[in-house]
Amino acid sequence: MNKVPIEIKDEQRFERSQNQVSRNVAGETLIVPVRGGVGDLDSIYMLRQVAQAVWQMLGEGKTVAEMVAGVQAEFDVDHDRAAKDMKRFLAELLDEGLIHPKE
């Protein structure tokens, strides 16, 4: 099945879904989706370094452009690479239902 690409704009803000639980454990962020009131232990996500920083910035309500700038500064990566990777990662989080656009 081919999915329609999600267009993510620099000025957009996203927020974490309420259908997940996330915790920092031993320096890594673990995300457990909650489906039907129960944690889906078959779908645990483990975030490291850059993804963990993005998850934190999502919780702070930053725009996509602000998150790209944050990743650029913290991880010394060029803008085009940071923007491309950020939009791909956000699309994956959207697809998994872990985040949604902020109203």
C-alpha positions in Angstrom: 0.0 0.0 0.0 1.5 3.4 -1.0 0.9 6.1 1.5 0.3 9.7 0.5 3.4 11.7 1.6 2.6 14.0 4.5 3.5 17.7 3.8 5.2 19.1 6.9 5.8 22.9 6.9 8.4 24.9 8.8 5.9 26.9 10.7 3.9 23.9 11.9 3.8 22.8 15.5 3.0 19.3 16.7 2.2 17.8 20.0 2.5 14.4 21.6 -0.5 12.2 21.4 -2.3 11.4 24.7 -2.4 7.8 23.5 1.2 7.1 24.5 3.3 7.0 27.6 7.0 8.1 27.4 9.7 7.8 30.0 13.4 8.4 30.2 15.1 5.2 31.2 18.9 4.9 31.4 19.5 7.9 29.2 17.0 6.7 26.5 13.4 7.7 25.9 10.9 4.8 25.7 7.5 5.4 24.1 4.7 2.9 24.6 1.5 3.5 22.6 -1.7 3.0 24.5 -4.4 1.2 22.6 -7.8 0.3 24.2 -6.6 1.6 27.5 -3.6 -0.8 27.6 0.0 -0.3 26.8 0.9 -2.0 23.5 4.1 -3.7 24.5 4.6 -5.1 21.0 5.1 -1.5 19.7 7.6 0.1 22.1 9.8 2.8 20.6 13.2 3.6 21.9 14.6 7.0 21.1 18.3 7.9 21.2 20.2 11.2 20.9 18.7 13.2 18.0 15.3 11.6 18.2 15.3 12.1 22.0 16.1 15.8 21.5 13.3 16.1 19.0 10.8 14.4 21.3 11.8 16.9 24.0 11.3 19.8 21.7 7.9 18.5 20.6 6.9 18.6 24.3 8.1 22.3 24.4 5.8 23.2 21.5 8.5 24.3 19.1 7.9 24.8 15.4 9.5 22.5 12.8 11.9 25.3 11.9 12.9 25.8 15.6 13.4 22.1 16.0 15.6 22.0 12.9 17.7 24.9 14.2 18.0 23.1 17.6 19.2 19.9 16.0 21.6 21.8 13.8 23.1 23.6 16.8 23.3 20.6 19.1 24.5 18.0 16.7 26.6 20.1 14.2 24.7 19.0 11.1 24.0 21.1 8.0 20.5 22.7 7.6 19.4 20.7 4.6 20.2 17.4 6.2 18.6 18.4 9.5 15.4 19.7 7.8 15.1 16.5 5.6 15.7 14.2 8.5 13.3 16.2 10.8 10.5 16.0 8.3 11.0 12.3 7.7 11.0 11.6 11.4 7.9 13.7 12.1 6.1 12.0 9.3 7.0 8.6 10.9 5.7 9.8 14.3 2.5 11.0 12.7 2.0 7.8 10.8 2.4 5.8 14.1 -0.1 8.1 15.8 2.5 9.3 18.4 2.1 13.0 17.5 -0.5 15.2 15.8 -0.6 18.7 14.5 -1.2 21.3 17.2 -4.4 23.3 16.8 
